[in-house]
Amino acid sequence: MRRSKVGAIYGAGLLQGLALVTFPAASAVLTSPQAYRLSNAEYGGLFVPQTILAVVASLIGGKLAGRWGEKRVLLLGLLADLSSMAALLASRFVLGQHLAAFALLLSATTLMGIGFGLTVPALNTFAGILFPRRVDGAVLAMNALLGLGTALAPALVALFVGLGFWWGLPLVVGALLAVVIGWISCLSLTAGDAPAHGLRRSTGRFWIFAGFALLYGVAETMNGNWAILYMKSALQASAGFASLALALFWAAATAGRVLFASVARWLPSRNVFRALPWLIGLAFVVTALIPASTPWLGAAAFALAGFGCSALLPLTISFGGAEAPPGELIASYQIGYGMAAFGVGPLHDGAGLGLRVLFGAGVLVALAMAALSIVIVRHGKTTASP
């Protein structure tokens, strides 16, 4: 029974990562004149409801868990993920009707916001409960699987595009989510298995951590949501190579998280936390200056950015402790996610700023993160590992 619980919970983590990145991984399809014909602003607008609902869900998830139990909250989040994949799949049947397709896409991202906000905190809670003597390692493994899912999504979209049906990914992910939902429903994960995590009052220092999480959300999403379009428009890369660049970003983020946790005994977390924002800043500069004839350098730059992003959010949550409740930090991260996911579109289409300029401006975000990291390390707890 224990192995079944571990398989179901960790399998759900992998699928959550796959489902979350399905939308940015399919950005080339969503903006293609031969498919959905979304403008950059419309593409960015898809993530507005996702962000809002993810923030709300992550903030109220603890109260819902206290009232209903973590298992029901987890199942509700996974059902929202499944419904999101169903709405995305349904949108392909109304490609000729722009408004109808866009409405279905908005419904899909809205449901994904609910799913992400409810599912991720519950998965991390159950990971710790399943391995009470190795909580840090259990949570790390969960986040590594989430990262693996985000890395696989772009590669799988490219595979299905090559086979002639990009919508194979939401179909497969939806089917697997249905299996996992049924699996978890049959397990004895009762309310007593998981503690309730109600909201705690934030202290003044919370805003330092929240500000860092928000800036991190901007930096990660600049790369995670706009990598494919940048590779295609600025570097003239093929759709397949652009998907590879996004896959490398998420793969490097996952690998970096595992690496820094493994060497925490020799490399203090506080040093990692202070160094990584500079790595992100370097990646932004390199990305903005890459010649159009060298898309392979773009892929390497996005991998560098992923490595820079790797351990920052887990360390922010670890350092925050009681001063910065995880649910509220995730909400702050989601606000930054929304700012970058939506804001780039209007700045590009409306204000006429090129993606090179916007990625170059990303160095300012990285510098702000570097400054805040010094404050956090100097005055906060720095004993946790990523």
LOFIKOL-695992 format. One record per residue (C-alpha): x, y, z. Coordinates in steps of 0.1 Angstrom, whole numbers, m for minus. Last residue first. Example, Ala and Ser with C-alpha at 12.3 -4.5 7.8 and 13.67 -1.06 7.14 Angstrom:
<atoms>
      c1      c2      c3
     137     m11      71
     123     m45      78
</atoms>
This chain:
<atoms>
      c1      c2      c3
     172     234     m21
     190     230      13
     180     247      45
     203     264      70
     201     300      58
     177     317      82
     174     353      75
     192     386      82
     223     385      59
     210     359      35
     177     377      29
     194     411      25
     220     398       1
     193     380     m19
     174     413     m21
     202     429     m40
     207     399     m63
     170     398     m71
     170     435     m80
     200     427    m103
     181     398    m119
     151     420    m126
     173     447    m142
     189     420    m163
     154     413    m177
     157     445    m197
     179     426    m222
     151     401    m226
     127     430    m233
     150     446    m258
     156     413    m276
     119     407    m276
     114     439    m295
      95     468    m280
      68     481    m302
      47     496    m274
      15     477    m284
      28     444    m299
      59     439    m278
      50     457    m246
      14     444    m249
      27     407    m252
      55     409    m226
      31     419    m199
       9     388    m199
      33     360    m190
      58     384    m173
      33     400    m150
      14     367    m145
      45     348    m134
      54     376    m110
      19     373     m95
      24     335     m93
      56     340     m74
      38     361     m48
      11     335     m45
      37     308     m40
      52     330     m13
      18     332       4
      13     295       3
      49     289      16
      43     311      48
      69     339      50
      80     348      85
      75     312      97
     103     299      75
     113     323      48
     147     307      43
     132     274      31
     106     291       9
     133     313      m7
     155     283     m10
     129     263     m29
     123     294     m52
     160     300     m59
     173     264     m65
     170     261    m103
     166     296    m117
     203     300    m126
     204     265    m141
     173     274    m162
     190     307    m174
     221     288    m185
     199     263    m204
     182     293    m220
     216     307    m230
     226     273    m245
     195     272    m266
     202     307    m278
     237     298    m287
     223     270    m309
     202     297    m326
     234     311    m341
     224     331    m373
     203     357    m354
     233     369    m334
     230     365    m296
     230     398    m278
     197     396    m259
     202     360    m248
     237     368    m235
     224     396    m214
     195     376    m200
     218     347    m192
     242     369    m174
     214     382    m153
     203     347    m145
     238     338    m134
     239     369    m112
     206     358     m96
     223     324     m89
     252     336     m68
     235     349     m36
     213     319     m32
     241     295     m39
     263     312     m13
     235     310      13
     229     273       5
     264     265      17
     286     245      m8
     303     215       8
     274     199      26
     249     214       2
     265     194     m27
     236     171     m33
     209     198     m28
     227     220     m53
     229     193     m79
     192     182     m76
     180     218     m80
     205     224    m109
     192     193    m127
     156     205    m126
     164     240    m137
     187     226    m164
     159     204    m177
     134     233    m177
     157     255    m198
     168     226    m220
     132     218    m228
     126     254    m238
     156     254    m261
     145     220    m276
     111     235    m284
     128     263    m304
     148     236    m322
     116     218    m332
      99     250    m343
     129     260    m364
     151     288    m353
     150     323    m368
     169     338    m339
     147     367    m330
     113     354    m341
     116     316    m337
     139     315    m307
     121     343    m290
      87     327    m296
     100     294    m281
     116     311    m251
      86     333    m242
      68     313    m215
      97     296    m196
     123     323    m202
     103     354    m193
      84     332    m169
     115     324    m147
     126     360    m145
      91     374    m137
      84     346    m111
     118     353     m95
     109     390     m92
      77     380     m74
      95     355     m51
     121     382     m42
      93     407     m34
      75     381     m13
     107     374       7
     113     411      14
      76     416      20
      75     388      47
     101     408      66
      72     430      80
      56     399      94
      28     379      78
       0     364      98
      m4     327      91
     m28     311      66
     m40     277      75
     m20     247      68
     m40     216      79
     m21     185      87
     m21     156      64
     m27     119      71
     m57     127      93
     m77     140      64
     m75     105      50
     m52      92      23
     m66      56      22
     m61      51     m15
     m89      44     m40
     m94      81     m49
     m56      83     m55
     m58      57     m83
     m89      72     m99
     m73     106    m100
     m41      90    m113
     m59      73    m142
     m78     104    m152
     m45     124    m151
     m30      98    m174
     m58     103    m199
     m56     141    m197
     m18     140    m202
     m22     118    m233
     m49     140    m249
     m31     172    m238
       0     159    m256
     m16     145    m287
     m30     179    m295
       2     185    m316
     m12     161    m342
      10     158    m373
      37     134    m361
      63     161    m361
      39     183    m340
      35     153    m316
      73     151    m311
      77     188    m307
      49     188    m281
      67     159    m264
     100     178    m262
      83     209    m249
      64     190    m222
      94     168    m210
     112     197    m192
      81     208    m173
      74     172    m163
     110     168    m151
     106     199    m131
      76     185    m113
      96     153    m108
     125     173     m93
     100     192     m71
      87     159     m57
     122     146     m52
     132     178     m33
     101     174     m11
     111     138      m2
     147     148       4
     138     175      28
     112     153      45
     135     124      51
     123     109      84
      87     117      76
      88     101      42
      51      96      31
      41     127      52
      67     149      35
      56     139       0
      20     143      11
      26     180      20
      45     187     m12
      17     172     m32
      m9     193     m14
      10     225     m20
      13     217     m57
     m23     206     m63
     m44     235     m52
     m27     264     m69
     m17     244     m99
     m52     230    m105
     m69     264    m100
     m45     281    m124
     m49     252    m149
     m87     257    m148
     m82     294    m158
     m57     283    m185
     m82     260    m201
    m111     284    m199
     m90     310    m216
     m82     285    m243
    m119     278    m247
    m126     315    m251
     m98     319    m276
    m112     290    m297
    m147     305    m296
    m134     340    m305
    m113     327    m334
    m139     304    m350
    m119     285    m377
    m100     266    m350
    m132     254    m334
    m124     217    m331
     m89     224    m318
    m104     242    m287
    m118     209    m274
     m82     196    m266
     m75     227    m246
    m108     224    m228
    m101     187    m220
     m65     195    m208
     m80     222    m184
    m107     198    m172
     m79     173    m162
     m60     200    m144
     m91     210    m125
     m97     174    m116
     m61     173    m103
     m68     203     m81
    m100     188     m67
     m83     155     m61
     m55     173     m41
     m81     193     m21
    m100     161     m14
     m68     144      m2
     m56     173      19
     m87     173      42
    m121     190      38
    m120     218      64
     m83     221      72
     m75     214      35
     m99     241      24
     m82     266      47
     m47     256      34
     m59     259      m2
     m72     294       3
     m40     312      m6
     m28     288     m32
     m62     288     m49
     m64     326     m50
     m29     330     m65
     m35     302     m90
     m68     317    m100
     m53     351    m107
     m23     336    m126
     m43     313    m148
     m68     341    m155
     m40     363    m168
     m21     335    m186
     m41     336    m218
     m35     373    m221
       1     366    m231
     m11     347    m262
     m36     374    m270
      m8     401    m267
      15     380    m289
     m12     377    m314
     m31     344    m316
     m35     329    m351
     m49     296    m337
     m35     273    m364
     m20     282    m398
     m11     317    m388
       8     301    m359
       5     319    m325
     m11     289    m306
      10     264    m325
      43     281    m316
      31     286    m280
      25     249    m276
      53     245    m249
      38     277    m233
       5     259    m229
      17     223    m221
      40     237    m194
      14     233    m165
       2     199    m177
      36     183    m179
      46     196    m144
      13     184    m129
      18     150    m146
      52     145    m129
      37     155     m95
       7     132     m99
      32     103    m105
      48     113     m72
      15     110     m54
       3      79     m71
      36      60     m70
      42      69     m33
       7      58     m23
      11      25     m42
      44      19     m26
      29      24       8
       0       0       0
</atoms>
